Every structure is written in structure tokens, then in C-alpha cells.
Amino acid sequence: MDGAKEKEMEMKKGVIATALVLACSCAQAGERLNGSELKSFYTGKTMTGENMKLGPGRTYYGDDGSVISKSDSGTERVGKWWIDESANKRCIRWNNKKKDFCHYTERNSDGTHSLIHFKNGKVLAIMKSSQDGNQL
């Protein structure tokens, strides 16, 4: 193979490799986490973010299924959480409520995650960061 053809082949390989990397990165943004990903994402973690109704705050998801949420405005909620693996949803029953709140979690292209309403697709909260353990 002469030098020009060799150079052309290397350029094509580079373009293909770049396209594959971009395709893999884009496929993750907006993708819903599955059951095992949800367990790993939430268990034993404190999420810092913004609830669209309550504003900024933090929520801790205990290994034992307990959940505590504190908004920066002072609202505190306590309850139980679990993963509905058959539906790939994170669920919470707050102590002062009679129903379960089960929603999807999606990756965002900026590294954050969105909590998505299971019926209407609206963003309920943005999780901007997570830390191991109870950081409330």
C-alpha cells in the first residue's frame, strides 16, 4: 500500500472511532437506569439536587430502606424507599402519605440525573451530585 492510501485508511479509522465514541456517549444521556443500576445509584448515598416543588436540598437513601429528605428551606420528610425492579423505578412512601411514589431515573448529558414522573414524563427533581453515606 502506498503512503497516500495508508494515510486515507488511518483517517477513516479515526473517523469511525470518533463516531463510535460519540454514539456511546449520546446513548447514555436520557437513558433510564435499570433495576441494578438504580440500587447502586441510590443505596447508601446522599443526593444533592433540586426538587421542582421544594427547591434545593439533600436526600439520604439508607442501606436499610430508610429515606430522609431535607430541603434548604427547612422541609424535612422521612419514609421508606425501594426499587421496583420489574418497572425500573425508584419508589418512596413518605411517612405522612398513604400512597407510594414510584418514578424513573434518567442520565443527563451534563452528568446529573433526573427523576421523571412515570405517567406524564415531567422532571420532578434534578440530582446534581451524590456522596457516600449520610451527609445530611
C-alpha positions in Angstrom: 0.0 0.0 0.0 1.4 3.4 -0.9 1.7 6.2 1.6 -1.4 8.2 0.4 -3.7 5.1 0.7 -2.3 4.3 4.1 -2.9 7.8 5.3 -6.5 7.6 4.0 -7.1 4.4 5.8 -5.8 5.8 9.1 -8.1 8.8 8.7 -11.1 6.6 8.1 -10.3 4.5 11.2 -10.1 7.8 13.2 -13.5 9.0 11.9 -15.1 5.6 12.7 -13.6 5.5 16.2 -14.8 9.0 16.9 -18.3 8.2 15.7 -18.4 5.1 17.9 -17.3 7.1 21.0 -19.9 9.8 20.3 -22.6 7.2 19.7 -21.9 5.5 23.0 -21.8 8.9 24.9 -25.1 10.1 23.4 -26.9 6.8 24.0 -26.4 7.2 27.8 -27.9 10.7 28.0 -31.6 10.4 28.6 -31.4 6.7 29.2 -33.4 5.3 32.1 -31.5 3.4 34.8 -32.4 -0.2 35.2 -33.1 -2.1 38.5 -29.5 -3.0 39.3 -28.2 0.5 38.3 -30.9 2.1 40.5 -29.8 0.1 43.5 -26.2 1.0 43.0 -27.1 4.7 42.3 -29.2 5.3 45.4 -28.2 2.8 48.1 -26.2 4.4 51.0 -25.9 7.7 49.1 -26.9 11.3 49.8 -28.2 13.1 46.7 -27.8 16.8 46.4 -30.1 18.5 44.0 -33.3 20.4 43.4 -36.9 19.2 43.8 -39.1 21.2 41.4 -41.7 21.8 44.2 -39.5 22.0 47.3 -36.4 23.6 45.9 -32.8 22.7 46.6 -31.9 20.1 49.3 -30.5 16.7 50.0 -31.9 13.2 50.4 -30.2 10.2 52.0 -31.2 6.7 50.9 -30.2 4.3 53.7 -29.0 0.7 53.1 -31.8 -0.4 55.4 -34.5 1.2 53.1 -34.9 4.4 55.2 -35.0 7.7 53.4 -34.6 11.2 54.8 -35.0 14.4 52.8 -34.2 17.9 53.9 -34.8 20.9 51.7 -32.7 24.1 52.2 -36.0 25.9 53.1 -36.4 23.6 56.2 -38.9 21.0 55.0 -38.0 17.5 56.3 -39.5 14.2 55.1 -38.9 10.7 56.4 -40.0 7.4 54.9 -39.0 4.1 53.2 -37.6 3.6 49.8 -37.1 0.6 47.5 -36.5 -0.3 43.8 -39.4 -1.8 41.7 -37.1 -3.9 39.5 -39.9 -5.1 37.2 -40.7 -1.5 36.3 -37.2 0.0 36.7 -38.5 2.6 39.2 -37.3 4.1 42.5 -40.1 4.2 45.0 -40.7 6.1 48.2 -43.5 6.0 50.7 -43.2 9.1 52.9 -44.5 8.5 56.5 -47.1 11.2 56.2 -48.6 9.8 52.9 -50.9 6.9 52.1 -49.5 6.2 48.6 -46.2 5.1 47.0 -44.3 7.5 44.7 -42.5 5.5 42.0 -40.6 7.3 39.3 -37.9 6.7 36.7 -34.3 8.0 37.0 -32.6 9.2 33.8 -29.0 10.1 33.0 -28.4 13.6 31.7 -25.7 14.6 29.3 -24.2 17.0 31.9 -23.6 14.2 34.4 -26.7 15.0 36.5 -29.7 12.7 36.8 -33.4 13.5 36.5 -36.3 12.0 38.5 -39.0 11.5 35.9 -42.8 11.2 36.6 -43.9 7.8 35.4 -47.1 9.0 33.7 -46.5 12.4 32.2 -42.7 12.4 31.8 -42.2 15.6 33.6 -38.9 16.2 35.5 -39.7 16.2 39.3 -36.1 16.7 40.5 -32.5 17.0 39.3 -29.9 15.1 41.3 -26.7 17.2 40.8 -24.3 15.1 42.9 -24.1 12.2 45.2 -21.9 11.3 48.2 -21.4 8.1 50.0 -23.1 7.8 53.4 -25.5 10.1 55.3 -24.3 13.7 54.6 -27.4 15.5 55.9 
